[in-house]
Amino acid sequence: MMKRISELVTAMAKREWHKNVDSKSIHQRCYTMLMCLVFGLFGAGAAHGAGTDPLADAVARGHQLFTTHTFQGSGRTCESCHHAGGRGPTVLPNGVRKPSIAGAASYFPRFNPRVGHLVTLEDQVRRCVAGGLQGQPPAYDSAEMRAMIAYLTSLSQGKVIDMGGRPK
Ligand code: HEC
């Protein structure tokens, strides 16, 4: 083995290796190595960016808002009434229990007779922030609203759309 290596080194030193490897194939090898390097770096970049999925990020942010944010209100969060991140039952401060809101994105928008017009999911978020949280409702065109809608919609993933329907 050592003998073979030393022979190779000697041959290279004498530049005999040129005889076996033509320059075209050297270029090809260099090119292949360069491409491996470039794609390797790209691959590492893609792997690094794997944690930045905008939709997953919005859902995660929405979950955080739902469970921790008070919207400068009285101290309640969405979860104070809509238990288990909205997947559990709704339990009002007076103890009245209502169904889970997990399917809300599948049956909104719907007509709310008490309001007198159609209510979208965004409208409902603002109503609950103003009423339930006594807080400052997020603007329709805000990152907070987008995150909240992404989160609420994620709770309804896979449910059959039943626009205007009731919780089930
Ligand atoms: C003080 C309690 C309370 C808090 C806090 C609260 N809500 Fe509500 N929420 C309600 C009530 C009451 C309803 C109407 C439920 C019903 O009538 O079935 C409702 C309804 C909803 C609905 C529609 C579900 C349906 O079937 O009507 C969504 C979506 C919703 N809330 C989201 C939120 C979000 C998001 C937050 C936090 C920003 C929040 N809520 C905070 C009490 C609350």
Backbone and ligand atoms as CSV (ligand in chain L), in Angstrom:
chain,resi,resn,atom,element,x,y,z
A,1,MET,N,N,0.834,-1.203,0.000
A,1,MET,CA,C,0.000,0.000,0.000
A,1,MET,C,C,0.871,1.256,0.000
A,2,MET,N,N,1.769,1.304,0.997
A,2,MET,CA,C,2.662,2.467,1.072
A,2,MET,C,C,3.489,2.566,-0.205
A,3,LYS,N,N,3.879,1.367,-0.696
A,3,LYS,CA,C,4.694,1.350,-1.914
A,3,LYS,C,C,3.900,1.967,-3.065
A,4,ARG,N,N,2.620,1.578,-3.149
A,4,ARG,CA,C,1.745,2.061,-4.233
A,4,ARG,C,C,1.631,3.586,-4.156
A,5,ILE,N,N,1.441,4.097,-2.925
A,5,ILE,CA,C,1.293,5.551,-2.762
A,5,ILE,C,C,2.577,6.252,-3.171
A,6,SER,N,N,3.688,5.718,-2.708
A,6,SER,CA,C,4.957,6.394,-3.046
A,6,SER,C,C,5.216,6.349,-4.545
A,7,GLU,N,N,4.787,5.249,-5.194
A,7,GLU,CA,C,4.924,5.178,-6.661
A,7,GLU,C,C,4.100,6.269,-7.327
A,8,LEU,N,N,2.891,6.431,-6.772
A,8,LEU,CA,C,1.977,7.429,-7.332
A,8,LEU,C,C,2.560,8.821,-7.173
A,9,VAL,N,N,3.076,9.091,-5.949
A,9,VAL,CA,C,3.668,10.405,-5.687
A,9,VAL,C,C,4.834,10.653,-6.627
A,10,THR,N,N,5.654,9.636,-6.798
A,10,THR,CA,C,6.806,9.777,-7.696
A,10,THR,C,C,6.338,10.062,-9.115
A,11,ALA,N,N,5.340,9.297,-9.537
A,11,ALA,CA,C,4.820,9.481,-10.887
A,11,ALA,C,C,4.276,10.887,-11.063
A,12,MET,N,N,3.551,11.360,-10.024
A,12,MET,CA,C,2.987,12.708,-10.117
A,12,MET,C,C,4.096,13.735,-10.156
A,13,ALA,N,N,5.124,13.476,-9.338
A,13,ALA,CA,C,6.250,14.406,-9.305
A,13,ALA,C,C,6.880,14.499,-10.684
A,14,LYS,N,N,6.938,13.369,-11.362
A,14,LYS,CA,C,7.529,13.364,-12.712
A,14,LYS,C,C,6.519,13.841,-13.753
A,15,ARG,N,N,5.330,14.153,-13.282
A,15,ARG,CA,C,4.225,14.606,-14.144
A,15,ARG,C,C,3.797,13.552,-15.142
A,16,GLU,N,N,4.090,12.276,-14.758
A,16,GLU,CA,C,3.677,11.204,-15.664
A,16,GLU,C,C,2.158,11.016,-15.656
A,17,TRP,N,N,1.543,11.487,-14.595
A,17,TRP,CA,C,0.092,11.265,-14.470
A,17,TRP,C,C,-0.690,11.884,-15.613
A,18,HIS,N,N,-0.079,12.888,-16.236
A,18,HIS,CA,C,-0.735,13.493,-17.385
A,18,HIS,C,C,-0.999,12.510,-18.493
A,19,LYS,N,N,-0.138,11.501,-18.522
A,19,LYS,CA,C,-0.248,10.513,-19.606
A,19,LYS,C,C,-1.562,9.725,-19.483
A,20,ASN,N,N,-1.976,9.511,-18.210
A,20,ASN,CA,C,-3.173,8.690,-17.999
A,20,ASN,C,C,-4.462,9.503,-17.966
A,21,VAL,N,N,-4.325,10.743,-17.547
A,21,VAL,CA,C,-5.529,11.550,-17.377
A,21,VAL,C,C,-5.470,12.723,-18.344
A,22,ASP,N,N,-6.350,12.693,-19.333
A,22,ASP,CA,C,-6.296,13.818,-20.267
A,22,ASP,C,C,-6.938,15.070,-19.655
A,23,SER,N,N,-6.642,16.197,-20.215
A,23,SER,CA,C,-7.046,17.460,-19.586
A,23,SER,C,C,-8.555,17.633,-19.602
A,24,LYS,N,N,-9.214,17.020,-20.607
A,24,LYS,CA,C,-10.678,17.162,-20.661
A,24,LYS,C,C,-11.304,16.539,-19.409
A,25,SER,N,N,-10.823,15.342,-19.090
A,25,SER,CA,C,-11.442,14.689,-17.935
A,25,SER,C,C,-11.061,15.404,-16.638
A,26,ILE,N,N,-9.905,16.062,-16.622
A,26,ILE,CA,C,-9.563,16.869,-15.431
A,26,ILE,C,C,-10.557,18.009,-15.288
A,27,HIS,N,N,-10.847,18.643,-16.434
A,27,HIS,CA,C,-11.828,19.735,-16.388
A,27,HIS,C,C,-13.163,19.235,-15.902
A,28,GLN,N,N,-13.529,18.040,-16.415
A,28,GLN,CA,C,-14.828,17.485,-16.011
A,28,GLN,C,C,-14.853,17.237,-14.511
A,29,ARG,N,N,-13.736,16.707,-13.999
A,29,ARG,CA,C,-13.701,16.429,-12.565
A,29,ARG,C,C,-13.786,17.716,-11.750
A,30,CYS,N,N,-13.047,18.728,-12.209
A,30,CYS,CA,C,-13.076,20.007,-11.488
A,30,CYS,C,C,-14.487,20.562,-11.486
A,31,TYR,N,N,-15.135,20.447,-12.654
A,31,TYR,CA,C,-16.488,20.978,-12.797
A,31,TYR,C,C,-17.432,20.234,-11.845
A,32,THR,N,N,-17.303,18.895,-11.824
A,32,THR,CA,C,-18.160,18.092,-10.946
A,32,THR,C,C,-17.940,18.490,-9.492
A,33,MET,N,N,-16.658,18.663,-9.116
A,33,MET,CA,C,-16.362,19.018,-7.723
A,33,MET,C,C,-16.970,20.376,-7.369
A,34,LEU,N,N,-16.847,21.307,-8.337
A,34,LEU,CA,C,-17.369,22.653,-8.102
A,34,LEU,C,C,-18.886,22.598,-7.923
A,35,MET,N,N,-19.544,21.811,-8.808
A,35,MET,CA,C,-20.999,21.710,-8.731
A,35,MET,C,C,-21.423,21.071,-7.407
A,36,CYS,N,N,-20.674,20.053,-6.976
A,36,CYS,CA,C,-21.000,19.405,-5.696
A,36,CYS,C,C,-20.924,20.428,-4.574
A,37,LEU,N,N,-19.893,21.266,-4.648
A,37,LEU,CA,C,-19.691,22.285,-3.617
A,37,LEU,C,C,-20.858,23.273,-3.612
A,38,VAL,N,N,-21.200,23.753,-4.848
A,38,VAL,CA,C,-22.271,24.741,-4.975
A,38,VAL,C,C,-23.583,24.155,-4.469
A,39,PHE,N,N,-23.918,22.924,-4.950
A,39,PHE,CA,C,-25.198,22.334,-4.524
A,39,PHE,C,C,-25.167,21.961,-3.051
A,40,GLY,N,N,-23.988,21.598,-2.571
A,40,GLY,CA,C,-23.858,21.296,-1.148
A,40,GLY,C,C,-24.195,22.517,-0.322
A,41,LEU,N,N,-23.675,23.674,-0.764
A,41,LEU,CA,C,-23.951,24.919,-0.035
A,41,LEU,C,C,-25.421,25.283,-0.123
A,42,PHE,N,N,-25.990,25.110,-1.358
A,42,PHE,CA,C,-27.423,25.391,-1.535
A,42,PHE,C,C,-28.243,24.484,-0.637
A,43,GLY,N,N,-27.853,23.209,-0.623
A,43,GLY,CA,C,-28.574,22.219,0.189
A,43,GLY,C,C,-28.537,22.611,1.647
A,44,ALA,N,N,-27.367,23.043,2.111
A,44,ALA,CA,C,-27.240,23.449,3.514
A,44,ALA,C,C,-28.121,24.664,3.773
A,45,GLY,N,N,-28.162,25.584,2.779
A,45,GLY,CA,C,-28.991,26.779,2.902
A,45,GLY,C,C,-30.453,26.403,3.002
A,46,ALA,N,N,-30.903,25.462,2.154
A,46,ALA,CA,C,-32.299,25.039,2.158
A,46,ALA,C,C,-32.644,24.389,3.489
A,47,ALA,N,N,-31.720,23.568,3.998
A,47,ALA,CA,C,-31.969,22.892,5.271
A,47,ALA,C,C,-32.073,23.928,6.383
A,48,HIS,N,N,-31.215,24.953,6.277
A,48,HIS,CA,C,-31.227,26.004,7.285
A,48,HIS,C,C,-32.560,26.746,7.272
A,49,GLY,N,N,-33.096,26.955,6.032
A,49,GLY,CA,C,-34.340,27.683,5.879
A,49,GLY,C,C,-35.571,26.832,6.141
A,50,ALA,N,N,-35.407,25.547,6.482
A,50,ALA,CA,C,-36.542,24.647,6.630
A,50,ALA,C,C,-37.466,25.086,7.753
A,51,GLY,N,N,-36.946,25.815,8.747
A,51,GLY,CA,C,-37.763,26.267,9.857
A,51,GLY,C,C,-38.594,27.492,9.517
A,52,THR,N,N,-38.407,28.057,8.343
A,52,THR,CA,C,-39.114,29.288,8.002
A,52,THR,C,C,-40.198,29.005,6.978
A,53,ASP,N,N,-41.218,28.267,7.393
A,53,ASP,CA,C,-42.400,28.009,6.579
A,53,ASP,C,C,-43.422,29.083,6.988
A,54,PRO,N,N,-43.703,30.058,6.101
A,54,PRO,CA,C,-44.547,31.192,6.499
A,54,PRO,C,C,-45.907,30.775,7.067
A,55,LEU,N,N,-46.508,29.729,6.502
A,55,LEU,CA,C,-47.827,29.309,6.989
A,55,LEU,C,C,-47.711,28.695,8.386
A,56,ALA,N,N,-46.745,27.800,8.544
A,56,ALA,CA,C,-46.545,27.178,9.868
A,56,ALA,C,C,-46.186,28.241,10.903
A,57,ASP,N,N,-45.386,29.235,10.489
A,57,ASP,CA,C,-45.013,30.310,11.406
A,57,ASP,C,C,-46.248,31.100,11.853
A,58,ALA,N,N,-47.148,31.386,10.879
A,58,ALA,CA,C,-48.360,32.150,11.208
A,58,ALA,C,C,-49.252,31.359,12.162
A,59,VAL,N,N,-49.383,30.054,11.917
A,59,VAL,CA,C,-50.201,29.209,12.796
A,59,VAL,C,C,-49.621,29.207,14.215
A,60,ALA,N,N,-48.294,29.089,14.287
A,60,ALA,CA,C,-47.633,29.073,15.604
A,60,ALA,C,C,-47.826,30.405,16.321
A,61,ARG,N,N,-47.697,31.489,15.566
A,61,ARG,CA,C,-47.887,32.829,16.146
A,61,ARG,C,C,-49.344,33.002,16.604
A,62,GLY,N,N,-50.287,32.517,15.785
A,62,GLY,CA,C,-51.697,32.598,16.134
A,62,GLY,C,C,-51.998,31.819,17.408
A,63,HIS,N,N,-51.387,30.656,17.535
A,63,HIS,CA,C,-51.576,29.845,18.753
A,63,HIS,C,C,-51.058,30.605,19.966
A,64,GLN,N,N,-49.905,31.263,19.770
A,64,GLN,CA,C,-49.314,32.035,20.858
A,64,GLN,C,C,-50.244,33.191,21.260
A,65,LEU,N,N,-50.777,33.895,20.244
A,65,LEU,CA,C,-51.701,35.000,20.527
A,65,LEU,C,C,-52.939,34.474,21.252
A,66,PHE,N,N,-53.488,33.371,20.750
A,66,PHE,CA,C,-54.723,32.801,21.303
A,66,PHE,C,C,-54.551,32.437,22.778
A,67,THR,N,N,-53.388,31.912,23.122
A,67,THR,CA,C,-53.213,31.389,24.481
A,67,THR,C,C,-52.579,32.393,25.455
A,68,THR,N,N,-51.929,33.458,24.927
A,68,THR,CA,C,-51.213,34.348,25.852
A,68,THR,C,C,-51.557,35.837,25.717
A,69,HIS,N,N,-52.100,36.261,24.566
A,69,HIS,CA,C,-52.226,37.704,24.327
A,69,HIS,C,C,-53.518,38.258,24.924
A,70,THR,N,N,-53.420,39.411,25.579
A,70,THR,CA,C,-54.613,40.019,26.211
A,70,THR,C,C,-55.151,41.202,25.401
A,71,PHE,N,N,-54.469,41.590,24.347
A,71,PHE,CA,C,-54.886,42.712,23.492
A,71,PHE,C,C,-55.184,43.963,24.336
A,72,GLN,N,N,-54.337,44.200,25.294
A,72,GLN,CA,C,-54.449,45.362,26.213
A,72,GLN,C,C,-55.822,45.425,26.885
A,73,GLY,N,N,-56.387,44.269,27.163
A,73,GLY,CA,C,-57.721,44.236,27.763
A,73,GLY,C,C,-57.681,43.983,29.261
A,74,SER,N,N,-58.691,43.247,29.736
A,74,SER,CA,C,-58.860,43.052,31.183
A,74,SER,C,C,-57.961,41.945,31.740
A,75,GLY,N,N,-57.222,41.278,30.882
A,75,GLY,CA,C,-56.326,40.219,31.368
A,75,GLY,C,C,-56.699,38.839,30.863
A,76,ARG,N,N,-57.895,38.714,30.274
A,76,ARG,CA,C,-58.267,37.410,29.704
A,76,ARG,C,C,-57.527,37.183,28.396
A,77,THR,N,N,-57.395,35.903,28.049
A,77,THR,CA,C,-56.935,35.527,26.709
A,77,THR,C,C,-58.097,34.788,26.041
A,78,CYS,N,N,-57.934,34.457,24.765
A,78,CYS,CA,C,-58.985,33.687,24.073
A,78,CYS,C,C,-59.233,32.382,24.820
A,79,GLU,N,N,-58.146,31.826,25.320
A,79,GLU,CA,C,-58.232,30.519,25.964
A,79,GLU,C,C,-58.998,30.574,27.292
A,80,SER,N,N,-59.147,31.773,27.869
A,80,SER,CA,C,-59.914,31.888,29.118
A,80,SER,C,C,-61.325,31.336,28.917
A,81,CYS,N,N,-61.885,31.527,27.710
A,81,CYS,CA,C,-63.224,30.998,27.424
A,81,CYS,C,C,-63.171,29.776,26.503
A,82,HIS,N,N,-62.311,29.842,25.496
A,82,HIS,CA,C,-62.232,28.735,24.521
A,82,HIS,C,C,-61.078,27.829,24.939
A,83,HIS,N,N,-61.411,26.829,25.743
A,83,HIS,CA,C,-60.384,26.017,26.395
A,83,HIS,C,C,-59.539,25.184,25.426
A,84,ALA,N,N,-58.379,24.764,25.960
A,84,ALA,CA,C,-57.438,23.897,25.213
A,84,ALA,C,C,-57.130,24.462,23.833
A,85,GLY,N,N,-56.773,25.737,23.798
A,85,GLY,CA,C,-56.388,26.370,22.527
A,85,GLY,C,C,-57.535,26.431,21.531
A,86,GLY,N,N,-58.775,26.339,22.021
A,86,GLY,CA,C,-59.937,26.389,21.131
A,86,GLY,C,C,-60.445,25.006,20.742
A,87,ARG,N,N,-59.670,23.980,21.050
A,87,ARG,CA,C,-60.103,22.612,20.712
A,87,ARG,C,C,-61.081,22.059,21.741
A,88,GLY,N,N,-60.980,22.607,22.954
A,88,GLY,CA,C,-61.858,22.151,24.033
A,88,GLY,C,C,-63.174,22.909,24.016
A,89,PRO,N,N,-64.008,22.713,25.047
A,89,PRO,CA,C,-65.296,23.422,25.093
A,89,PRO,C,C,-65.099,24.911,25.359
A,90,THR,N,N,-66.117,25.680,25.039
A,90,THR,CA,C,-66.148,27.089,25.417
A,90,THR,C,C,-66.878,27.167,26.761
A,91,VAL,N,N,-66.189,27.748,27.738
A,91,VAL,CA,C,-66.806,27.902,29.064
A,91,VAL,C,C,-66.760,29.383,29.417
A,92,LEU,N,N,-67.930,29.993,29.492
A,92,LEU,CA,C,-68.005,31.434,29.753
A,92,LEU,C,C,-67.738,31.728,31.227
A,93,PRO,N,N,-67.364,32.975,31.531
A,93,PRO,CA,C,-67.050,33.327,32.921
A,93,PRO,C,C,-68.192,32.994,33.887
A,94,ASN,N,N,-69.452,33.019,33.390
A,94,ASN,CA,C,-70.581,32.683,34.277
A,94,ASN,C,C,-70.830,31.173,34.350
A,95,GLY,N,N,-69.923,30.402,33.750
A,95,GLY,CA,C,-70.023,28.941,33.853
A,95,GLY,C,C,-70.820,28.289,32.736
A,96,VAL,N,N,-71.469,29.099,31.897
A,96,VAL,CA,C,-72.242,28.521,30.782
A,96,VAL,C,C,-71.293,27.864,29.780
A,97,ARG,N,N,-71.633,26.641,29.391
A,97,ARG,CA,C,-70.779,25.907,28.444
A,97,ARG,C,C,-71.377,25.952,27.044
A,98,LYS,N,N,-70.487,26.132,26.067
A,98,LYS,CA,C,-70.886,26.156,24.654
A,98,LYS,C,C,-69.961,25.201,23.915
A,99,PRO,N,N,-70.344,24.834,22.673
A,99,PRO,CA,C,-69.478,23.901,21.932
A,99,PRO,C,C,-68.107,24.507,21.624
A,100,SER,N,N,-67.171,23.645,21.294
A,100,SER,CA,C,-65.828,24.071,20.879
A,100,SER,C,C,-65.904,24.938,19.621
A,101,ILE,N,N,-64.950,25.858,19.487
A,101,ILE,CA,C,-64.903,26.690,18.280
A,101,ILE,C,C,-63.988,26.069,17.215
A,102,ALA,N,N,-63.519,24.834,17.449
A,102,ALA,CA,C,-62.521,24.240,16.542
A,102,ALA,C,C,-62.976,24.190,15.085
A,103,GLY,N,N,-64.297,24.060,14.865
A,103,GLY,CA,C,-64.774,23.967,13.479
A,103,GLY,C,C,-65.149,25.309,12.868
A,104,ALA,N,N,-64.917,26.407,13.605
A,104,ALA,CA,C,-65.439,27.712,13.177
A,104,ALA,C,C,-65.081,28.068,11.728
A,105,ALA,N,N,-63.828,27.792,11.333
A,105,ALA,CA,C,-63.420,28.177,9.969
A,105,ALA,C,C,-64.204,27.396,8.910
A,106,SER,N,N,-64.859,26.295,9.300
A,106,SER,CA,C,-65.631,25.526,8.314
A,106,SER,C,C,-67.066,26.027,8.191
A,107,TYR,N,N,-67.562,26.804,9.187
A,107,TYR,CA,C,-68.944,27.286,9.037
A,107,TYR,C,C,-69.078,28.813,8.999
A,108,PHE,N,N,-67.935,29.536,9.065
A,108,PHE,CA,C,-67.972,30.986,8.838
A,108,PHE,C,C,-67.669,31.254,7.371
A,109,PRO,N,N,-68.151,32.365,6.796
A,109,PRO,CA,C,-69.011,33.360,7.424
A,109,PRO,C,C,-70.445,32.831,7.608
A,110,ARG,N,N,-71.133,33.475,8.535
A,110,ARG,CA,C,-72.533,33.113,8.722
A,110,ARG,C,C,-73.302,34.343,9.185
A,111,PHE,N,N,-74.602,34.224,9.070
A,111,PHE,CA,C,-75.461,35.333,9.467
A,111,PHE,C,C,-75.662,35.271,10.972
A,112,ASN,N,N,-75.402,36.403,11.625
A,112,ASN,CA,C,-75.628,36.466,13.066
A,112,ASN,C,C,-76.823,37.389,13.314
A,113,PRO,N,N,-77.975,36.813,13.700
A,113,PRO,CA,C,-79.189,37.623,13.861
A,113,PRO,C,C,-79.020,38.732,14.901
A,114,ARG,N,N,-78.193,38.458,15.927
A,114,ARG,CA,C,-77.995,39.478,16.962
A,114,ARG,C,C,-77.258,40.687,16.398
A,115,VAL,N,N,-76.359,40.441,15.429
A,115,VAL,CA,C,-75.579,41.529,14.824
A,115,VAL,C,C,-76.345,42.154,13.660
A,116,GLY,N,N,-77.130,41.316,12.992
A,116,GLY,CA,C,-77.945,41.830,11.891
A,116,GLY,C,C,-77.267,41.799,10.533
A,117,HIS,N,N,-76.071,41.202,10.452
A,117,HIS,CA,C,-75.416,41.051,9.147
A,117,HIS,C,C,-74.482,39.837,9.167
A,118,LEU,N,N,-73.912,39.565,8.004
A,118,LEU,CA,C,-72.978,38.450,7.912
A,118,LEU,C,C,-71.760,38.724,8.783
A,119,VAL,N,N,-71.278,37.695,9.430
A,119,VAL,CA,C,-70.088,37.824,10.276
A,119,VAL,C,C,-69.009,36.890,9.720
A,120,THR,N,N,-67.865,37.482,9.366
A,120,THR,CA,C,-66.738,36.663,8.904
A,120,THR,C,C,-65.927,36.235,10.132
A,121,LEU,N,N,-64.982,35.342,9.896
A,121,LEU,CA,C,-64.123,34.896,11.005
A,121,LEU,C,C,-63.339,36.082,11.583
A,122,GLU,N,N,-62.911,36.987,10.683
A,122,GLU,CA,C,-62.196,38.188,11.147
A,122,GLU,C,C,-63.112,39.041,12.025
A,123,ASP,N,N,-64.386,39.229,11.577
A,123,ASP,CA,C,-65.349,39.996,12.381
A,123,ASP,C,C,-65.486,39.360,13.759
A,124,GLN,N,N,-65.576,38.029,13.790
A,124,GLN,CA,C,-65.795,37.331,15.052
A,124,GLN,C,C,-64.593,37.503,15.982
A,125,VAL,N,N,-63.376,37.446,15.414
A,125,VAL,CA,C,-62.180,37.661,16.240
A,125,VAL,C,C,-62.250,39.048,16.870
A,126,ARG,N,N,-62.616,40.041,16.059
A,126,ARG,CA,C,-62.684,41.410,16.589
A,126,ARG,C,C,-63.785,41.544,17.635
A,127,ARG,N,N,-64.910,40.878,17.415
A,127,ARG,CA,C,-66.000,40.919,18.401
A,127,ARG,C,C,-65.541,40.329,19.729
A,128,CYS,N,N,-64.851,39.175,19.670
A,128,CYS,CA,C,-64.417,38.517,20.900
A,128,CYS,C,C,-63.329,39.322,21.616
A,129,VAL,N,N,-62.445,39.976,20.843
A,129,VAL,CA,C,-61.417,40.800,21.494
A,129,VAL,C,C,-62.086,41.983,22.202
A,130,ALA,N,N,-63.013,42.639,21.490
A,130,ALA,CA,C,-63.686,43.805,22.075
A,130,ALA,C,C,-64.576,43.402,23.250
A,131,GLY,N,N,-65.348,42.323,23.083
A,131,GLY,CA,C,-66.291,41.917,24.119
A,131,GLY,C,C,-65.653,41.016,25.176
A,132,GLY,N,N,-65.175,39.854,24.742
A,132,GLY,CA,C,-64.638,38.859,25.670
A,132,GLY,C,C,-63.381,39.322,26.405
A,133,LEU,N,N,-62.487,39.979,25.684
A,133,LEU,CA,C,-61.207,40.392,26.281
A,133,LEU,C,C,-61.222,41.847,26.757
A,134,GLN,N,N,-62.262,42.595,26.373
A,134,GLN,CA,C,-62.305,44.032,26.659
A,134,GLN,C,C,-61.039,44.710,26.130
A,135,GLY,N,N,-60.580,44.224,24.980
A,135,GLY,CA,C,-59.290,44.701,24.465
A,135,GLY,C,C,-59.404,45.506,23.179
A,136,GLN,N,N,-58.252,45.751,22.578
A,136,GLN,CA,C,-58.155,46.498,21.323
A,136,GLN,C,C,-58.156,45.502,20.169
A,137,PRO,N,N,-59.225,45.421,19.379
A,137,PRO,CA,C,-59.278,44.439,18.288
A,137,PRO,C,C,-58.171,44.670,17.263
A,138,PRO,N,N,-57.528,43.617,16.787
A,138,PRO,CA,C,-56.499,43.789,15.763
A,138,PRO,C,C,-57.137,44.259,14.455
A,139,ALA,N,N,-56.420,45.100,13.711
A,139,ALA,CA,C,-56.937,45.581,12.425
A,139,ALA,C,C,-57.121,44.405,11.473
A,140,TYR,N,N,-58.090,44.549,10.555
A,140,TYR,CA,C,-58.328,43.470,9.582
A,140,TYR,C,C,-57.052,43.136,8.826
A,141,ASP,N,N,-56.310,44.188,8.442
A,141,ASP,CA,C,-55.118,43.991,7.624
A,141,ASP,C,C,-53.865,44.011,8.500
A,142,SER,N,N,-53.859,43.203,9.555
A,142,SER,CA,C,-52.692,43.195,10.441
A,142,SER,C,C,-52.088,41.798,10.499
A,143,ALA,N,N,-50.823,41.759,10.862
A,143,ALA,CA,C,-50.138,40.465,10.991
A,143,ALA,C,C,-50.807,39.632,12.087
A,144,GLU,N,N,-51.283,40.303,13.133
A,144,GLU,CA,C,-51.951,39.577,14.226
A,144,GLU,C,C,-53.229,38.906,13.733
A,145,MET,N,N,-54.010,39.648,12.920
A,145,MET,CA,C,-55.246,39.073,12.395
A,145,MET,C,C,-54.927,37.884,11.487
A,146,ARG,N,N,-53.921,38.037,10.625
A,146,ARG,CA,C,-53.573,36.934,9.720
A,146,ARG,C,C,-53.162,35.701,10.508
A,147,ALA,N,N,-52.369,35.938,11.555
A,147,ALA,CA,C,-51.899,34.808,12.367
A,147,ALA,C,C,-53.082,34.139,13.067
A,148,MET,N,N,-53.984,34.949,13.594
A,148,MET,CA,C,-55.140,34.394,14.309
A,148,MET,C,C,-56.013,33.578,13.356
A,149,ILE,N,N,-56.245,34.116,12.150
A,149,ILE,CA,C,-57.065,33.392,11.171
A,149,ILE,C,C,-56.358,32.105,10.740
A,150,ALA,N,N,-55.048,32.182,10.557
A,150,ALA,CA,C,-54.298,30.968,10.184
A,150,ALA,C,C,-54.454,29.916,11.276
A,151,TYR,N,N,-54.353,30.350,12.528
A,151,TYR,CA,C,-54.475,29.396,13.638
A,151,TYR,C,C,-55.881,28.797,13.706
A,152,LEU,N,N,-56.906,29.686,13.663
A,152,LEU,CA,C,-58.296,29.194,13.746
A,152,LEU,C,C,-58.586,28.231,12.592
A,153,THR,N,N,-58.065,28.564,11.392
A,153,THR,CA,C,-58.294,27.695,10.243
A,153,THR,C,C,-57.586,26.351,10.430
A,154,SER,N,N,-56.418,26.387,11.062
A,154,SER,CA,C,-55.695,25.121,11.290
A,154,SER,C,C,-56.508,24.202,12.208
A,155,LEU,N,N,-57.301,24.794,13.113
A,155,LEU,CA,C,-58.137,23.966,13.997
A,155,LEU,C,C,-59.224,23.235,13.198
A,156,SER,N,N,-59.613,23.832,12.065
A,156,SER,CA,C,-60.690,23.253,11.247
A,156,SER,C,C,-60.163,22.381,10.111
A,157,GLN,N,N,-58.847,22.220,10.044
A,157,GLN,CA,C,-58.248,21.445,8.944
A,157,GLN,C,C,-58.919,20.081,8.826
A,158,GLY,N,N,-59.377,19.743,7.621
A,158,GLY,CA,C,-59.984,18.433,7.380
A,158,GLY,C,C,-61.482,18.395,7.613
A,159,LYS,N,N,-62.030,19.445,8.255
A,159,LYS,CA,C,-63.488,19.433,8.475
A,159,LYS,C,C,-64.199,19.826,7.180
A,160,VAL,N,N,-65.414,19.329,7.025
A,160,VAL,CA,C,-66.179,19.605,5.811
A,160,VAL,C,C,-66.728,21.031,5.887
A,161,ILE,N,N,-66.531,21.780,4.806
A,161,ILE,CA,C,-67.058,23.149,4.760
A,161,ILE,C,C,-68.588,23.092,4.822
A,162,ASP,N,N,-69.138,23.886,5.740
A,162,ASP,CA,C,-70.590,23.936,5.909
A,162,ASP,C,C,-70.949,25.386,6.184
A,163,MET,N,N,-70.702,26.242,5.176
A,163,MET,CA,C,-70.844,27.678,5.365
A,163,MET,C,C,-72.224,28.028,5.915
A,164,GLY,N,N,-72.213,28.850,6.950
A,164,GLY,CA,C,-73.469,29.261,7.582
A,164,GLY,C,C,-73.996,28.249,8.587
A,165,GLY,N,N,-73.258,27.144,8.772
A,165,GLY,CA,C,-73.729,26.066,9.656
A,165,GLY,C,C,-73.503,26.354,11.129
A,166,ARG,N,N,-73.711,25.328,11.933
A,166,ARG,CA,C,-73.583,25.440,13.383
A,166,ARG,C,C,-72.414,24.584,13.854
A,167,PRO,N,N,-71.883,24.882,15.044
A,167,PRO,CA,C,-70.815,24.040,15.617
A,167,PRO,C,C,-71.297,22.604,15.750
A,168,LYS,N,N,-70.425,21.640,15.488
A,168,LYS,CA,C,-70.818,20.249,15.702
A,168,LYS,C,C,-69.656,19.449,16.251
L,1,HEC,C1,C,-65.286,35.995,27.758
L,1,HEC,C2,C,-65.320,34.815,26.919
L,1,HEC,C3,C,-64.694,34.861,25.554
L,1,HEC,C4,C,-63.406,35.167,25.242
L,1,HEC,C5,C,-62.302,35.607,26.167
L,1,HEC,C6,C,-63.278,34.976,23.798
L,1,HEC,N1,N,-64.462,34.553,23.282
L,1,HEC,FE1,FE,-64.768,33.878,21.393
L,1,HEC,N2,N,-66.681,33.540,21.827
L,1,HEC,C7,C,-67.288,33.776,23.046
L,1,HEC,C8,C,-68.717,33.537,22.915
L,1,HEC,C9,C,-69.749,33.717,24.008
L,1,HEC,C10,C,-68.930,33.112,21.588
L,1,HEC,C11,C,-70.232,32.702,20.945
L,1,HEC,C12,C,-70.337,31.221,21.124
L,1,HEC,C13,C,-71.710,30.731,20.838
L,1,HEC,O1,O,-72.631,31.510,20.943
L,1,HEC,O2,O,-71.804,29.534,20.518
L,1,HEC,C14,C,-67.634,33.120,20.944
L,1,HEC,C15,C,-67.442,32.734,19.642
L,1,HEC,C16,C,-66.221,32.662,19.027
L,1,HEC,C17,C,-65.988,32.141,17.711
L,1,HEC,C18,C,-67.041,31.592,16.771
L,1,HEC,C19,C,-67.472,30.223,17.175
L,1,HEC,C20,C,-68.957,30.067,17.089
L,1,HEC,O3,O,-69.396,28.959,16.814
L,1,HEC,O4,O,-69.684,31.052,17.327
L,1,HEC,C21,C,-64.673,32.285,17.442
L,1,HEC,C22,C,-63.947,31.881,16.169
L,1,HEC,C23,C,-64.084,32.899,18.598
L,1,HEC,N3,N,-65.046,33.103,19.545
L,1,HEC,C24,C,-62.772,33.251,18.690
L,1,HEC,C25,C,-62.226,33.905,19.791
L,1,HEC,C26,C,-60.909,34.416,19.806
L,1,HEC,C27,C,-59.916,34.329,18.642
L,1,HEC,C28,C,-60.706,34.977,21.015
L,1,HEC,C29,C,-59.522,35.709,21.514
L,1,HEC,C30,C,-59.143,36.886,20.751
L,1,HEC,C31,C,-61.947,34.785,21.768
L,1,HEC,N4,N,-62.849,34.166,20.971
L,1,HEC,C32,C,-62.133,35.184,23.076
L,1,HEC,C33,C,-66.670,34.156,24.201
L,1,HEC,C34,C,-65.352,34.493,24.310
